Amino acid sequence: MAGSTEIVVFKDALILLGTAAVVAPVVHRLKISPILGFFAVGAALGPHGLGALAEYSRAIDWITVTGEKQIAFIADLGIVFLLFFIGLELSMRRLLTMRRLVFGLGGLQSFLTALAISLGALWLGQPPAAALIIGSCLALSSTAIVMELLSGQRRMMSTTGRTSFAILLAQDLAVVPLLFLISALGGHAEGSGSVLQSVALALVEAAVAVGVIAVVGRLILKPLFRLAAGTDNPEFFMAATLLIAVGSGVIAAYAGLSMALGAFVAGLLLAETEYRRAVEAMIDPFRGLLLGVFFFSVGMHIDLGFLWREAPLVALAFVAFIAGKALLLFPLCRLFGIPRAASLETSLLLAPGGEFAFIGIGLATTLNLIDSRVAAGVLAVVSLTMATLPFMAVLARKAAARLETDAPTSAVATVLPPDDHTRRVIVVGHGRVGQLVCDLLDKHQIAYLATDKDAAVVERWRGLGRPVYYGDASNALYLRRCGIDEATAVIVTIDTAVVDDVVRAVRADRPDVMIVARAHDAQHARHLYTLGVTDTVPETIEASLQLAETALVGLGVPMGLVIASIHERREVVRHELQAAAGGAAALTEQIRQARQTARRDRKPEP
């Protein structure tokens, strides 16, 4: 059996497990984010809380965390798995489709915010190198907390979620050159060559490392997972997943990059394989626990004494920091066409500081680029902004909802749908696709009403006599006003991420109603089937089928055979997408059966 001195080694692990198993569920039951629980316990039991008294009392020493390095190691693993998970959800194809937001909006936000904060630090008397590092580190936001909050709310596919994700991704990519910059400035200060030479060498190393990860990943990912999956043993599959996530991170770390970036690239590569969903399900529990440890470690860095002694200065810096970043980001979001409500919410969500400030400023402090007292003050303010992020998220969502509510100014756009309990089709969205759908419903004399969030569109089409109403179809109260209880079908024609929220809202009220939704591609269609749509129409697949139909007719194949083969192929694709979505096919079949039963019940007796 282990001696008493060896048992002490497990003390910190027990405190962390106690926080995850007891404190986090309690605060969750109180409708408070578990993130705050980890923050609070980390601050209370860390070296700046009760830990400061550990040397005077053995009892206090037993309930406080003293192994900061071990905790930091586990917390770093949490960030690695977070970025690996993000890479899985993204995929390289999706990254390319988001390049405008990632490299345009995200790049501008990082550069302009870093420039503004650097100039402010320079004006306050910091040396140029220190001002540049402080500005660059504080320009970044918390990927871990923001992504966790949005994922917990199931809003990653919303406009706010996609915009926030694109900006955070650009910031994560900016971490690499920033680390190079800090190392190069430190080496230049010690007289080890020019800054330009150091940065150029680091960039070459980075390119080689990412290339090695990409090439090796392409060659071994599928064979490795095929081998692990062939054993039908989940332990071997988990081992392969951990090997890929951590191994790619280690390769990146050896080249001077962050482990998180290497894991992110591996996740991107793995997202293109058929093992993506299985890997996500495998690592999700570990990711949550490791991220909790990370939040705990951030709480340990909160210097409660400094916050108390310098309360006025900290409050002023907090307000200036949040307001400055938000005011810079909001017009940039609007410039890139993001709606006002989503721009406001994104600006407030990304205004607080991020976890990389602790890494970057900590490294700069060890290289004597930043004074230790200045670093302590900056990190105290960053910790405080991160601790308030869950409250900031609530405030941001309420402010965005208020802005959306106040958006329409036209009297026509504020007309409510009829409350007459008539059985109708509800068409969500009245853009090009929605207009065509409504035209065909008119032609076949099927009762319907359409909804749209563009007041100008609503006003124009209502003037032409079409039953179009302004409102948010993802709002349950608005759906009831539209007659969701009596609706014969819901056709979702919008091409934004809000389609997820609409489907969830409809399914919550009407598990039996037919939902036909527009999808971007096969991946999006599979996702919609998991949410419970009856049928979905992927634009890319439908365009391919129409192209094939036109070509076959032009080549002389009889029209009847062409239509039959296209219809058969469409059904095959539909069943494949439903099967790939797991239990969605069974759910869809249940919905169809329920609708058929309802129709039979409504038929009069002969």
C-alpha positions as CSV (number, residue, x, y, z in Angstrom):
1,M,0.0,0.0,0.0
2,A,1.1,3.6,-0.6
3,G,2.6,5.5,2.2
4,S,1.0,8.7,3.5
5,T,3.6,10.8,1.8
6,E,2.7,9.3,-1.5
7,I,-1.0,9.8,-0.9
8,V,-0.5,13.5,-0.7
9,V,0.4,13.5,-4.4
10,F,-3.2,12.7,-5.2
11,K,-4.6,15.6,-3.2
12,D,-4.8,18.0,-6.1
13,A,-6.4,15.4,-8.3
14,L,-9.1,14.8,-5.7
15,I,-9.8,18.5,-5.4
16,L,-10.3,18.7,-9.2
17,L,-12.5,15.6,-9.2
18,G,-14.5,17.0,-6.3
19,T,-15.1,20.3,-8.2
20,A,-16.2,18.4,-11.3
21,A,-18.4,15.9,-9.5
22,V,-20.0,18.2,-6.8
23,V,-19.5,21.9,-7.4
24,A,-20.2,21.9,-11.1
25,P,-23.5,20.0,-10.9
26,V,-24.7,22.2,-8.0
27,V,-24.1,25.4,-9.9
28,H,-25.7,23.8,-13.0
29,R,-28.8,23.0,-10.9
30,L,-28.9,26.7,-9.9
31,K,-29.0,27.6,-13.6
32,I,-25.4,29.0,-13.4
33,S,-22.8,28.0,-15.9
34,P,-20.4,25.3,-14.6
35,I,-17.6,27.4,-15.9
36,L,-18.2,29.8,-13.1
37,G,-18.0,26.9,-10.6
38,F,-14.5,25.9,-11.8
39,F,-13.5,29.6,-11.9
40,A,-14.6,30.3,-8.3
41,V,-13.1,27.1,-6.8
42,G,-9.9,27.7,-8.7
43,A,-9.6,31.2,-7.4
44,A,-10.6,30.2,-3.8
45,L,-8.3,27.2,-3.5
46,G,-5.4,28.5,-5.7
47,P,-2.2,30.2,-4.6
48,H,-3.8,33.6,-4.5
49,G,-6.7,32.4,-2.3
50,L,-6.6,30.0,0.6
51,G,-3.4,28.6,-0.9
52,A,-1.5,31.7,0.4
53,L,-2.2,30.4,3.9
54,A,-1.3,26.7,3.2
55,E,2.2,27.0,4.8
56,Y,0.7,28.1,8.1
57,S,-1.9,25.4,8.5
58,R,-1.8,21.7,7.5
59,A,-5.6,21.5,7.3
60,I,-5.6,24.4,4.8
61,D,-2.8,22.8,2.9
62,W,-4.9,19.6,2.5
63,I,-7.8,21.5,0.8
64,T,-5.8,23.8,-1.5
65,V,-4.0,23.2,-4.8
66,T,-0.3,23.3,-4.7
67,G,0.8,21.4,-7.8
68,E,0.3,24.2,-10.3
69,K,2.6,22.6,-13.0
70,Q,0.6,19.3,-13.0
71,I,-2.7,21.2,-13.2
72,A,-1.3,23.4,-16.0
73,F,-0.3,20.2,-17.9
74,I,-3.9,18.7,-17.7
75,A,-5.4,22.1,-18.6
76,D,-3.2,22.2,-21.7
77,L,-4.6,18.9,-22.7
78,G,-8.1,20.3,-22.4
79,I,-7.2,23.0,-25.0
80,V,-5.7,20.4,-27.2
81,F,-8.9,18.3,-27.2
82,L,-11.0,21.4,-27.7
83,L,-9.2,22.4,-30.9
84,F,-9.2,18.8,-32.0
85,F,-13.0,18.7,-31.5
86,I,-13.4,22.0,-33.4
87,G,-11.4,20.6,-36.3
88,L,-13.7,17.6,-36.4
89,E,-16.8,19.8,-36.5
90,L,-15.3,22.1,-39.2
91,S,-13.7,20.0,-41.9
92,M,-11.4,21.5,-44.6
93,R,-14.2,22.0,-47.1
94,R,-16.2,24.0,-44.6
95,L,-13.2,26.0,-43.7
96,L,-12.8,27.0,-47.3
97,T,-16.4,28.1,-47.5
98,M,-15.9,30.3,-44.5
99,R,-12.7,31.8,-45.7
100,R,-14.3,35.3,-46.1
101,L,-15.3,35.5,-42.5
102,V,-12.2,33.7,-41.2
103,F,-9.5,35.6,-43.1
104,G,-11.5,38.8,-43.8
105,L,-13.5,39.6,-40.7
106,G,-11.3,37.6,-38.2
107,G,-8.1,38.9,-39.6
108,L,-9.2,42.5,-39.5
109,Q,-10.5,42.1,-36.0
110,S,-7.2,40.6,-34.7
111,F,-5.1,43.2,-36.4
112,L,-7.1,46.4,-35.6
113,T,-7.7,45.3,-32.0
114,A,-4.1,44.5,-31.4
115,L,-3.1,47.8,-33.0
116,A,-5.5,49.8,-30.8
117,I,-4.5,48.1,-27.5
118,S,-0.8,48.3,-28.4
119,L,-1.0,52.0,-29.0
120,G,-2.9,52.4,-25.6
121,A,-0.1,50.4,-23.8
122,L,2.5,52.5,-25.5
123,W,0.8,55.7,-24.4
124,L,0.7,54.4,-20.8
125,G,4.5,54.1,-20.9
126,Q,5.2,50.5,-21.9
127,P,8.3,49.7,-24.1
128,P,7.4,49.1,-27.7
129,A,8.1,45.3,-27.5
130,A,6.0,45.0,-24.4
131,A,3.2,47.1,-25.8
132,L,3.1,45.0,-29.0
133,I,2.9,41.7,-27.1
134,I,0.2,43.0,-24.7
135,G,-1.9,44.3,-27.5
136,S,-1.6,41.1,-29.6
137,C,-2.4,38.9,-26.6
138,L,-5.4,40.9,-25.4
139,A,-6.8,41.1,-28.9
140,L,-7.6,37.4,-28.7
141,S,-10.8,36.1,-27.1
142,S,-11.5,32.9,-25.2
143,T,-12.1,30.0,-27.7
144,A,-12.6,27.6,-24.8
145,I,-15.3,29.5,-23.0
146,V,-17.2,31.0,-26.0
147,M,-17.3,27.7,-27.9
148,E,-18.4,25.9,-24.8
149,L,-21.2,28.4,-24.2
150,L,-22.4,28.3,-27.8
151,S,-22.2,24.5,-27.9
152,G,-24.2,24.2,-24.7
153,Q,-26.9,26.4,-26.1
154,R,-26.8,24.4,-29.4
155,R,-26.2,27.6,-31.3
156,M,-23.0,26.8,-33.2
157,M,-24.9,26.8,-36.5
158,S,-26.7,30.1,-35.8
159,T,-25.4,33.4,-37.4
160,T,-23.8,34.4,-34.1
161,G,-22.2,30.9,-33.7
162,R,-20.8,30.9,-37.2
163,T,-19.5,34.4,-37.0
164,S,-17.9,33.9,-33.5
165,F,-16.4,30.6,-34.7
166,A,-14.9,32.2,-37.8
167,I,-13.3,35.1,-35.7
168,L,-12.0,32.7,-33.0
169,L,-10.5,30.4,-35.7
170,A,-8.7,33.4,-37.2
171,Q,-7.4,34.3,-33.7
172,D,-6.3,30.7,-33.1
173,L,-4.4,30.8,-36.4
174,A,-2.8,34.1,-35.3
175,V,-1.4,32.4,-32.2
176,V,1.3,30.8,-34.3
177,P,2.9,34.0,-35.6
178,L,2.4,35.6,-32.2
179,L,4.4,32.9,-30.5
180,F,7.1,33.3,-33.1
181,L,7.1,37.0,-32.5
182,I,7.5,36.7,-28.8
183,S,10.3,34.1,-29.1
184,A,12.0,36.2,-31.8
185,L,11.8,39.4,-29.7
186,G,13.2,37.5,-26.7
187,G,16.1,36.1,-28.8
188,H,16.8,39.5,-30.2
189,A,16.9,41.1,-26.8
190,E,19.5,38.5,-25.8
191,G,21.5,39.3,-28.9
192,S,21.0,36.0,-30.7
193,G,20.5,37.3,-34.2
194,S,18.0,39.6,-35.9
195,V,14.3,39.5,-35.3
196,L,13.6,39.1,-39.1
197,Q,15.9,36.1,-39.3
198,S,14.4,34.4,-36.2
199,V,10.8,34.9,-37.5
200,A,11.7,33.6,-41.0
201,L,13.3,30.5,-39.5
202,A,10.3,29.9,-37.2
203,L,7.9,30.2,-40.2
204,V,9.8,27.6,-42.1
205,E,9.7,25.2,-39.2
206,A,5.9,25.9,-38.8
207,A,5.3,25.1,-42.5
208,V,7.3,21.9,-42.3
209,A,5.5,20.8,-39.2
210,V,2.0,21.4,-40.6
211,G,3.0,19.8,-43.8
212,V,4.2,16.7,-41.9
213,I,1.0,16.5,-39.9
214,A,-1.1,16.8,-43.1
215,V,0.9,14.3,-45.2
216,V,1.3,11.7,-42.4
217,G,-2.4,12.2,-41.5
218,R,-3.6,11.5,-45.0
219,L,-1.5,8.4,-45.2
220,I,-2.2,6.8,-41.8
221,L,-5.6,8.1,-40.6
222,K,-7.9,5.8,-42.5
223,P,-5.8,2.6,-42.2
224,L,-5.2,3.2,-38.4
225,F,-8.9,3.7,-37.7
226,R,-9.9,0.9,-40.0
227,L,-7.6,-1.4,-38.0
228,A,-8.9,-0.2,-34.7
229,A,-12.6,-0.4,-35.7
230,G,-12.0,-3.9,-37.2
231,T,-11.2,-5.3,-33.7
232,D,-14.7,-4.3,-32.5
233,N,-13.0,-3.1,-29.2
234,P,-13.8,0.5,-28.1
235,E,-10.6,0.6,-26.1
236,F,-8.4,0.2,-29.2
237,F,-10.5,2.8,-31.0
238,M,-10.0,5.2,-28.1
239,A,-6.3,4.6,-28.1
240,A,-6.1,5.4,-31.8
241,T,-8.1,8.6,-31.2
242,L,-5.8,9.7,-28.4
243,L,-2.7,8.9,-30.5
244,I,-3.8,11.1,-33.3
245,A,-4.9,14.0,-31.2
246,V,-1.9,14.1,-28.8
247,G,0.6,12.9,-31.4
248,S,-0.1,15.6,-33.9
249,G,0.1,18.1,-31.0
250,V,3.5,16.8,-30.0
251,I,4.8,17.1,-33.6
252,A,3.6,20.7,-33.7
253,A,5.2,21.5,-30.3
254,Y,8.6,20.1,-31.5
255,A,8.5,22.7,-34.3
256,G,7.8,25.5,-31.9
257,L,4.0,25.7,-32.6
258,S,1.3,25.1,-30.0
259,M,0.0,21.6,-29.4
260,A,-3.5,22.9,-29.9
261,L,-2.8,23.9,-33.5
262,G,-1.4,20.5,-34.4
263,A,-4.5,18.8,-32.9
264,F,-6.7,21.2,-34.9
265,V,-5.0,20.2,-38.2
266,A,-5.5,16.5,-37.3
267,G,-9.2,17.2,-36.5
268,L,-9.6,18.8,-39.9
269,L,-8.1,15.8,-41.6
270,L,-10.2,13.3,-39.6
271,A,-13.4,15.3,-40.4
272,E,-13.1,14.1,-44.0
273,T,-13.3,10.4,-43.0
274,E,-16.3,8.1,-42.1
275,Y,-15.0,7.8,-38.5
276,R,-15.7,11.4,-37.6
277,R,-19.0,10.8,-35.6
278,A,-17.5,7.9,-33.7
279,V,-14.5,9.9,-32.7
280,E,-16.6,12.8,-31.5
281,A,-18.7,10.6,-29.3
282,M,-15.5,9.0,-27.9
283,I,-13.7,12.1,-26.8
284,D,-16.6,14.3,-25.8
285,P,-16.6,13.3,-22.1
286,F,-12.9,13.7,-21.8
287,R,-13.0,17.1,-23.5
288,G,-15.6,18.4,-21.0
289,L,-13.6,17.2,-18.0
290,L,-10.3,18.5,-19.3
291,L,-11.8,21.9,-20.2
292,G,-13.1,22.1,-16.6
293,V,-9.5,21.6,-15.4
294,F,-8.5,24.4,-17.7
295,F,-11.1,26.8,-16.3
296,F,-9.9,25.8,-12.8
297,S,-6.4,26.7,-13.7
298,V,-7.5,30.1,-15.0
299,G,-9.2,30.7,-11.8
300,M,-6.0,29.9,-9.9
301,H,-4.4,32.8,-11.8
302,I,-6.9,35.4,-10.4
303,D,-5.0,37.5,-7.9
304,L,-7.8,38.3,-5.4
305,G,-5.4,40.5,-3.4
306,F,-4.6,42.6,-6.4
307,L,-8.2,43.0,-7.4
308,W,-9.0,44.2,-3.8
309,R,-6.1,46.6,-3.5
310,E,-6.5,48.1,-6.9
311,A,-10.3,47.9,-7.3
312,P,-10.9,51.3,-8.9
313,L,-8.1,50.8,-11.4
314,V,-9.2,47.3,-12.2
315,A,-12.8,48.4,-12.7
316,L,-11.7,51.2,-15.1
317,A,-9.5,48.8,-17.1
318,F,-12.3,46.2,-17.2
319,V,-14.8,48.7,-18.6
320,A,-12.3,50.2,-21.1
321,F,-11.2,46.7,-22.3
322,I,-14.7,45.3,-22.8
323,A,-16.1,48.5,-24.4
324,G,-13.1,49.1,-26.6
325,K,-13.1,45.6,-28.1
326,A,-16.9,45.5,-28.6
327,L,-16.9,49.0,-30.3
328,L,-14.2,47.9,-32.7
329,L,-15.8,44.6,-33.6
330,F,-19.4,45.7,-34.1
331,P,-18.8,47.9,-37.2
332,L,-16.5,45.3,-38.7
333,C,-19.3,42.7,-38.4
334,R,-21.7,45.1,-40.0
335,L,-19.2,45.8,-42.8
336,F,-19.2,42.0,-43.6
337,G,-23.0,41.9,-43.8
338,I,-23.7,40.3,-40.4
339,P,-27.2,41.4,-39.1
340,R,-27.3,44.0,-36.4
341,A,-28.5,41.6,-33.7
342,A,-25.9,39.0,-34.4
343,S,-23.2,41.7,-34.7
344,L,-24.0,43.0,-31.3
345,E,-24.1,39.6,-29.7
346,T,-20.8,38.5,-31.3
347,S,-19.1,41.8,-30.2
348,L,-20.1,41.3,-26.6
349,L,-19.2,37.6,-26.6
350,L,-15.7,38.2,-28.0
351,A,-15.0,41.3,-26.0
352,P,-13.5,39.6,-22.9
353,G,-9.9,38.3,-23.0
354,G,-8.8,34.8,-23.7
355,E,-6.7,31.9,-22.4
356,F,-3.8,32.7,-24.7
357,A,-3.0,35.9,-22.7
358,F,-1.7,33.7,-19.9
359,I,0.5,31.7,-22.3
360,G,1.8,34.7,-24.4
361,I,2.3,37.2,-21.6
362,G,3.7,34.5,-19.3
363,L,6.3,33.6,-22.0
364,A,7.2,37.3,-22.5
365,T,7.6,37.7,-18.8
366,T,10.1,34.8,-18.6
367,L,12.0,36.4,-21.5
368,N,12.1,39.8,-19.6
369,L,10.1,41.5,-22.3
370,I,7.3,42.5,-19.8
371,D,7.7,43.7,-16.2
372,S,6.3,41.0,-13.9
373,R,4.2,43.5,-12.0
374,V,2.6,44.8,-15.2
375,A,2.0,41.2,-16.3
376,A,0.3,40.4,-13.0
377,G,-2.0,43.4,-13.4
378,V,-2.9,42.7,-17.0
379,L,-3.6,39.0,-16.3
380,A,-5.8,39.9,-13.3
381,V,-8.0,42.0,-15.6
382,V,-8.1,39.3,-18.2
383,S,-9.1,36.7,-15.6
384,L,-11.9,39.0,-14.4
385,T,-13.2,39.5,-18.0
386,M,-13.2,35.7,-18.6
387,A,-14.9,35.0,-15.3
388,T,-17.8,37.4,-16.3
389,L,-18.2,35.8,-19.8
390,P,-21.2,33.6,-18.9
391,F,-23.0,36.7,-17.6
392,M,-21.8,38.6,-20.7
393,A,-23.3,35.9,-22.9
394,V,-26.7,36.3,-21.2
395,L,-26.6,40.1,-21.6
396,A,-25.5,39.7,-25.2
397,R,-28.4,37.4,-26.1
398,K,-31.0,39.6,-24.4
399,A,-29.6,42.7,-26.1
400,A,-29.6,41.0,-29.5
401,A,-33.2,39.8,-29.0
402,R,-34.2,43.3,-28.1
403,L,-32.5,44.7,-31.2
404,E,-34.3,42.1,-33.4
405,T,-37.6,43.0,-31.8
406,D,-37.1,46.7,-32.4
407,A,-35.9,46.1,-36.0
408,P,-39.1,46.5,-38.1
409,T,-40.3,50.1,-38.4
410,S,-43.0,49.5,-41.1
411,A,-46.6,49.3,-40.0
412,V,-47.2,46.6,-42.6
413,A,-44.3,44.5,-41.3
414,T,-45.8,44.4,-37.8
415,V,-49.2,42.9,-38.9
416,L,-49.8,39.7,-36.9
417,P,-50.7,36.4,-38.6
418,P,-54.4,35.5,-38.5
419,D,-55.6,33.7,-35.4
420,D,-58.4,31.8,-37.2
421,H,-57.2,28.1,-36.6
422,T,-57.3,27.4,-40.4
423,R,-55.2,24.4,-41.5
424,R,-52.3,25.8,-43.6
425,V,-48.8,25.2,-44.8
426,I,-46.2,27.4,-43.1
427,V,-43.5,28.6,-45.4
428,V,-40.4,29.9,-43.5
429,G,-38.5,32.4,-45.6
430,H,-39.7,34.3,-48.6
431,G,-36.6,34.7,-50.6
432,R,-36.1,33.3,-54.1
433,V,-36.8,29.8,-53.0
434,G,-39.7,30.7,-50.8
435,Q,-41.3,32.8,-53.5
436,L,-41.2,29.8,-55.9
437,V,-42.7,27.5,-53.3
438,C,-45.5,29.9,-52.6
439,D,-46.2,30.3,-56.4
440,L,-46.7,26.6,-56.7
441,L,-48.9,26.4,-53.5
442,D,-51.0,29.2,-55.1
443,K,-51.3,27.2,-58.4
444,H,-52.5,24.1,-56.6
445,Q,-54.8,26.1,-54.3
446,I,-53.2,25.0,-51.1
447,A,-53.7,27.3,-48.1
448,Y,-50.5,28.7,-46.7
449,L,-48.8,31.6,-45.0
450,A,-45.2,32.7,-45.3
451,T,-42.9,34.3,-42.7
452,D,-39.7,36.3,-43.2
453,K,-37.4,38.5,-41.0
454,D,-36.8,41.1,-43.7
455,A,-39.3,43.9,-43.2
456,A,-38.8,45.3,-46.7
457,V,-39.6,41.9,-48.3
458,V,-42.7,41.5,-46.1
459,E,-43.9,44.9,-47.0
460,R,-43.4,44.5,-50.7
461,W,-45.1,41.2,-51.0
462,R,-48.0,42.0,-48.7
463,G,-48.6,45.0,-51.1
464,L,-48.9,42.4,-53.8
465,G,-51.5,40.5,-51.8
466,R,-49.4,37.6,-50.6
467,P,-50.0,36.4,-47.0
468,V,-46.4,37.1,-45.8
469,Y,-45.8,38.2,-42.2
470,Y,-42.8,39.5,-40.3
471,G,-41.5,37.4,-37.5
472,D,-38.9,34.9,-36.2
473,A,-40.1,31.4,-36.9
474,S,-37.6,30.0,-34.4
475,N,-39.7,31.6,-31.6
476,A,-42.2,29.2,-30.2
477,L,-44.8,31.9,-29.4
478,Y,-44.6,33.3,-32.9
479,L,-45.0,29.8,-34.4
480,R,-48.2,29.3,-32.3
481,R,-49.5,32.6,-33.6
482,C,-48.8,31.3,-37.2
483,G,-51.0,28.3,-36.4
484,I,-48.4,25.6,-35.8
485,D,-50.9,23.5,-33.9
486,E,-53.1,23.2,-37.0
487,A,-50.4,23.4,-39.7
488,T,-50.4,20.7,-42.3
489,A,-46.7,21.1,-43.1
490,V,-43.7,23.4,-42.5
491,I,-41.5,24.2,-45.5
492,V,-38.2,25.8,-44.4
493,T,-36.6,27.6,-47.4
494,I,-34.0,29.8,-45.6
495,D,-30.3,29.1,-46.3
496,T,-28.9,30.5,-43.0
497,A,-28.0,28.6,-39.9
498,V,-31.2,29.6,-38.2
499,V,-32.9,26.6,-39.9
500,D,-31.7,24.5,-37.0
501,D,-33.5,26.7,-34.5
502,V,-36.7,26.7,-36.6
503,V,-36.7,22.9,-36.9
504,R,-36.2,22.4,-33.1
505,A,-39.0,24.9,-32.4
506,V,-41.4,23.2,-34.7
507,R,-40.5,19.7,-33.4
508,A,-41.0,20.9,-29.8
509,D,-44.6,21.8,-30.6
510,R,-45.6,19.3,-33.3
511,P,-43.7,16.0,-33.3
512,D,-46.0,14.7,-36.1
513,V,-46.0,17.5,-38.6
514,M,-44.2,17.2,-41.9
515,I,-41.1,19.3,-42.1
516,V,-39.3,19.8,-45.5
517,A,-36.1,21.8,-45.2
518,R,-33.6,23.2,-47.6
519,A,-30.0,22.0,-47.0
520,H,-26.7,23.2,-48.4
521,D,-25.1,19.8,-49.1
522,A,-25.2,16.1,-48.0
523,Q,-23.5,16.9,-44.7
524,H,-26.0,19.6,-43.8
525,A,-28.8,17.3,-44.8
526,R,-27.6,14.5,-42.5
527,H,-27.5,17.0,-39.7
528,L,-31.1,18.1,-40.4
529,Y,-32.3,14.5,-40.3
530,T,-30.8,14.2,-36.8
531,L,-32.9,17.2,-35.8
532,G,-36.1,15.4,-37.0
533,V,-37.0,16.8,-40.4
534,T,-39.3,14.6,-42.5
535,D,-37.4,15.3,-45.7
536,T,-34.6,17.6,-46.8
537,V,-33.4,18.8,-50.2
538,P,-29.6,19.2,-50.5
539,E,-29.0,21.9,-53.1
540,T,-25.8,20.4,-54.4
541,I,-27.3,16.9,-54.9
542,E,-30.5,18.2,-56.4
543,A,-28.5,20.3,-58.9
544,S,-26.6,17.2,-59.8
545,L,-29.8,15.2,-60.4
546,Q,-31.3,18.0,-62.5
547,L,-28.1,18.2,-64.5
548,A,-28.2,14.5,-65.1
549,E,-31.8,14.6,-66.1
550,T,-31.3,17.3,-68.7
551,A,-28.2,15.5,-70.1
552,L,-30.0,12.1,-70.4
553,V,-33.0,13.7,-72.1
554,G,-30.7,15.5,-74.5
555,L,-28.9,12.2,-75.3
556,G,-32.2,10.6,-76.4
557,V,-33.2,8.5,-73.4
558,P,-37.0,8.4,-73.1
559,M,-38.4,10.9,-70.7
560,G,-40.3,8.3,-68.7
561,L,-37.2,6.3,-68.0
562,V,-35.2,9.4,-67.1
563,I,-37.8,10.5,-64.6
564,A,-38.0,7.1,-63.1
565,S,-34.2,6.7,-62.7
566,I,-33.8,10.2,-61.3
567,H,-36.6,9.5,-58.8
568,E,-35.0,6.2,-57.8
569,R,-31.6,7.8,-57.3
570,R,-33.2,10.6,-55.2
571,E,-34.8,7.9,-52.9
572,V,-31.4,6.1,-52.6
573,V,-29.7,9.3,-51.6
574,R,-32.4,10.1,-49.1
575,H,-32.1,6.7,-47.4
576,E,-28.3,7.0,-47.4
577,L,-28.5,10.4,-45.7
578,Q,-31.1,9.1,-43.1
579,A,-29.0,6.1,-42.4
580,A,-25.9,8.2,-41.9
581,A,-27.8,10.4,-39.5
582,G,-28.3,7.5,-37.1
583,G,-31.8,7.1,-35.7
584,A,-33.2,9.9,-37.8
585,A,-34.6,7.4,-40.4
586,A,-36.6,5.7,-37.7
587,L,-37.9,9.0,-36.4
588,T,-38.8,10.1,-39.9
589,E,-40.7,6.9,-40.5
590,Q,-42.6,7.4,-37.2
591,I,-43.6,10.9,-38.3
592,R,-44.9,9.6,-41.7
593,Q,-46.9,6.9,-40.0
594,A,-48.4,9.3,-37.5
595,R,-49.4,11.6,-40.4
596,Q,-51.0,8.7,-42.3
597,T,-52.9,7.6,-39.2
598,A,-54.1,11.1,-38.7
599,R,-55.3,11.3,-42.3
600,R,-57.2,8.0,-42.0
601,D,-58.8,9.2,-38.8
602,R,-60.0,12.3,-40.5
603,K,-61.7,10.4,-43.4
604,P,-65.5,10.1,-43.0
605,E,-67.0,6.6,-42.5
606,P,-68.4,5.2,-45.8
